[in-house]
Amino acid sequence: MNYVPPPNKQQYFEQVRVLVQQIPYGKVATYGQIKELLPQPEEVSDDEYQLSASRWVGLAMAACSDDVPWQRVVNSQGKISHPEAGKQKDMLVAEGVLFSKDKINLDEFQWRGPGQSDEPARQGRLF
């Protein structure tokens, strides 16, 4: 199966933009996470969506305006995939996001999504 473009690129990019604008200062989301939080277009099969939609998010980020915090979207490993990696890293560090060997600890800095707590899960006490 090959990559398929979004059936309504403008509409999908707008949905990405609206969602990414909700990522709080000092938090990040992954391309795949954004894909999972958005509705799958009816015209696209499940397999096509799973294969292509993360790339759609990346394309939306490349086309976004300056008012969209594009720097807060990273890959599933917590690494920067953007061609301007140095600029993106500097912007995230300025927000308090920490890197270890060019990787973000997603357990600590990943946004959980709209309406979700951004606090890391805490272990219960045994005693």
N, C-alpha and C positions, 0 to 999 in steps of 0.2 A: 504494500500500500504506500502511496506517495503523499507528500504534503498537499493539502488543499487550502486555498485562501478562504478567509471568512466570507460568508455569503453576502453580508452587508457590512463592509469594512468600516464605514463611517459610524454606524450604530454600535458595533462592537468596540471600536476605539473610544467612543464616548462612554460606554459602560466601564471600560478599563480606567479612563481618566477619573470618573466620579468615584470609583472604588479606591484608587491610589491616593486621591486627595484625602481620604479618611485615615491613612496610615499615620499614626502619631509621630511627632518629633521624637527622635531617639529609638525608633523601632523600624524594622524592615519586614518585607514580605517577599516571597519567592514568586517567580513567574508561574510556576505550577499552582501555587496557592491562589494567586489571583484568578487563574483559569478555573479552579474548583469553586471559587466563590461566585462566579458569574454563571448565568443560565446558558445552557448549551443551545445553540440555534437549532430549531426544528429541522432545518434543511440538511443538517450534517449528522452522519452516523456516529455512534459511540466511538468506534475505532478511529474514524477520521478526526474526531474531536480530541481524543486522547493523544493522537499523533501530532496534531497541528496547533492546538490552541495555545500552548505555552509560547510557541513562536509568534502567534498573533499578539500576545501580550508584549513580547519584545518589540515587535513592529509598532505597536501602539505607543510604547515608551519612547521609541526613536522619533515618533511624529508629534509628541506632545508639546504643549506650549510651556513657557517658563514658569507658569503658576502651578504646575504639577510637580510634586516632589519625586521625580524620576529616580533620584539617587537612592531612594528607599526600597527599590526592587532589585533583588539579587538572585543568583541561581540557587538551585536546591542544595548545594553544598555550603551555602553561606559565603560564596565567593562572588567577586565582581566579574561580570561578563561584558561590560560596556567598553567600547573602544577608548573612552576617556577614563580609564580605571583610576588614575592618580587623582583626577578632579573628584570623581565619585567618592573615593576613599576619604579624601580631605573633607568633603562635605559631611559625610557620615561621622567621622571622628569629631568634627565640630559640634555634632549633635549628641556626642557622648557614646557613640557606638564604638566598642572596642574590637580590635582585630588581633588575632594570634596567627602568625605565619600567613598573612593575607586572607584569613578566614574569620567570619563572624560566628560566634556561638549562638546558633539559632534558638537553643533552649532559653537563652537569656534575652535576646533582642528581637525575636520574631513576634510580630503582631499576630494576635490570635483571630482577628477578624471583627467585623462590626458587632458590637454588643457583647463581646467576649472580654474577660479579664486578661490583662497583659502581664499579670503577675505570674512568675514561674510556679509550676505545681510544687507544693511543699509535701515533704514526707511526713506522715503521721508519727507520733512518738509511741514507742512500744511500752515505755515505763513512765 
